[in-house]
Amino acid sequence: MKKLSLFIVAIFVSMLLFGCNNNVDVNNNNADKDLVGTWQVADENQMEYYIFKDDGKVRIVRGSVYFEGDAVFEANSDGSRKYTSDFYYMNGELTYTIADEKATFDDGEGNVMVLEKADYKAPVLDSYADFNSKNPLVGTWYNDEYNDTYTFNSDGTAEYKMDLAELSYVSGIEYNYNEKDGSIYFTYDDGTGSKETVSTYEINGDTLIVDGTAEYTRK
C-alpha cells in the first residue's frame, strides 16, 4: 500500500463509529430530505462533518480528507426512520430521529450517535506562487491494482481518490499542488490547518511513477 493511501487511513484511525418525524421524505435519489445537509457530532472534541447528500450518499469530512459511501433511507413499520448502509465508517441498520436541529442514530445495541446541524466551509488551502499550469502532471492518472486515482488540474488543485469497494466506500484527499525538480508538493488540511507533504515522481510516456514504486497510467 502506498504512502498517501496509508496517510488517509491513519487520519481516521481513532474514529470509533458504530458499524422524529414519522414520515421519511425521500426524494427520487433515495435521500431523506430532512437529513440532507451538513451535521457534526455533538462533541466539541470531534472535528468530523457528516454531509448527507441529495443523491443518497454520505460523506464524512475532516479538513480536505473525506470518506464517502451509499446509504438507503426508509420508514420502519412503526413510522420511525431507518438508515441502512455497508459504508465502513457508518454501517449497519440504524434507527434515527430528527428533532430540534439534531439527528440521533441508534443501532439498537446501546450505541447512539447524536449529530447537530452545522455550517461547513471547505478549508482554504495554501497555494504555490510559482505554480506552472502547464506542468507535465496535469491530467488524470489511474492505478488498477489499488483502484486509485490522482487528478492534477491546471488551476493548481489536485485530488487523490481510492475506491475501496470491499468496504463500500471511496476515500480521498483534496489538495493544492506544485511540481518542481522531480517532486510533487501537496498542501492539504487534516482538520487542524494547512500542512504539506512531498512525493518524488517521474513520467515515462503515459506512466506516472510516484515515490519510485506506485505506477499510474494516464487516462
N, C-alpha and C positions, 0 to 999 in steps of 0.2 A: 504494500500500500504506500502511496506517495506521501510526501511531507505535507502538502497542503490539505489533502483529504483527511489525514490524521489530525491536522490542526482543527478542522471543522468539528470532528467528533470530540476532541478534547475540550472545546469551549463549553459543551453541554454535558460533560461527564458527571457534573454534580447535580443535574436536574433530576428530581425524583417525581416523575409523572406517573400516575396510575394508568396501568395498561392491563305557581306560574300562571301564565295564561293557559287556558285549556286547549286552544286551537293552535296548531303549528301552521303558520302562514308560509307555506313552501312555494317558491317560485318555480318556473319551468326548468331551472337548472338544479333543483333539489337543494336550495338553500333556505334556511329559516330566516325570513326577512327581519324578524325581531332580533336575531343574533348577528346579522351581517354588520360588520364594523370592527373596531379595534377595542380590545379588552386587555386588562392587566391583572395578574394575580393580586389579591387583596393582601399584600405583604410588602412593606416598604423595602425589604431586603431583596426582592425579586426585580430583575431588570428585563424580563422577557415580556414581549407583547404577543397576544393571540389575535390574529386577524382572521375573521371568518368572512370569506369572500362570497360574492353573489353567484359564483359558479359551483358552490358546494365544497370548495377546498378550504383547508385550514392551514394557515401559515404561522409558525412560531418564529418570532424575530428577536434578535438581540444585536443591537447595533446594525451592521451591514451583513450579518450572518443570519441565515434562515433555514428552517426545515419546513417542508410542505407536504401534505397528504390529502387524500379524499375522504369524505365522510357522507353518511346518509342521515337525514333528519326526518323524523316522522312522529306521529302521535301514538301513544300507547292506548290500549283499550279503555283505560280509565281517564283518558283525556290529557294525561301528562305528556311531556315531550321526551323523545328518545333520540340519542346520538349513537351511531354505530360506525366504527372505523377500525381498520387494521393499521392505521398510521402509528408507527412505532412510538412516537412521543406523546400520543394521546389516543390510546387504543381501547377497544372494548365496547360493550353495550352500556351506555351511561344514561341515567335519567337526569334530566335537568329542568330547572325552573328559571324564569326571568321575572324579576320584580325590583323596583326601586334602583334601577341602573346597575343591578347585579345579576350575574348568571351563576347558578350553583349546580355543579355536576357531581353526581353520586354514582359510584359503581356498585352499590348495594352490599359492599363488603367492608364498610366502615371508612372508605377513602372518599373524602369530599374535597373538591376544589372550588373556591369562590373567585370569580372574576368580576372586576369592576370596569365600567365603561371608561375608556381612556382616550386621550388625544395623542396621536402618533405623528411624528415627522421624521422622515428618513434622515439619518445623520449626514452632515456636511463633511465630506472627506477632503483632506489636504490634497491639493493638486500640484503638478510639477511645472514650474515656469518654463523649463526648456523642453517640454514635450513636443515631439515631432509627429504630426498627424499622418505622415507618410511612412511611418516606420514599418519594417517588414513583418511585424506581428499582426497587423490589422487583419481581421477575419475571424473565422470560427474553426477550431481545431478539436478533433474528436479521437478518443481512445476507446476502442470497442472492448478491450479486456476488462476495464473497470467501468465502462459506460459513463464516462465523464467527459466534460467539455470545457475548454477555455474559449471565451469570446472576447476579443480585443477590438474596441471601437476607435474610430478616427477622432472622436472627441475627448479621448483620454480616459474613458470609463472602460471597465472590464468586468467580467463575471466568470467565476468558476462554478460549475454545477456537476453534481454526481447523482445519477438516478439509481437508488438502492431499491430495486423492485422487490427483492426478497423481504424487505422490511416496510414496504409500501410507503416510501417517501422519497422526496428529492431534497437534497441538501445543497446549499450554495453560499457563496460569499460575493458580494458586490464590492468592487474596488475602483480607485483611480490608479493608473499605472504610468510607468515610464520605461523606456528601453534605452540602454546605454552600455557600450563596451561589453556586449555579450551577457548582460544581466537584465532581469526584469525587476523593477522596483514597484511594489504594491503598497498602497495605503488602504487600510480597512478600519472598521470600528467594531470592537468586541462588546460594546455596551458601556465602556468606560472611557471612550475617547479614541482619537485617531492614532493608529500605530502603523509601523512599516515592517514589511518582510521582503527579502530579496531572494530570487532564484536565478541560477545561471540558465542559459539556453543556447541552442544552436538550431539552425534551419538547414536541412538538406533537401532541396527540391520542395516537395509538398509534405515533408515530415518535420515536425517541431519536436525537439528533444529538450525536456525540462529537467534540470538538475542531473543531467548525464544518464538518466535511466528511463524516464517516462516518455513514451513516444506518442505523438498525436498526429493525425492526418488532417490536412486541410479539407474542409467540406466545401 
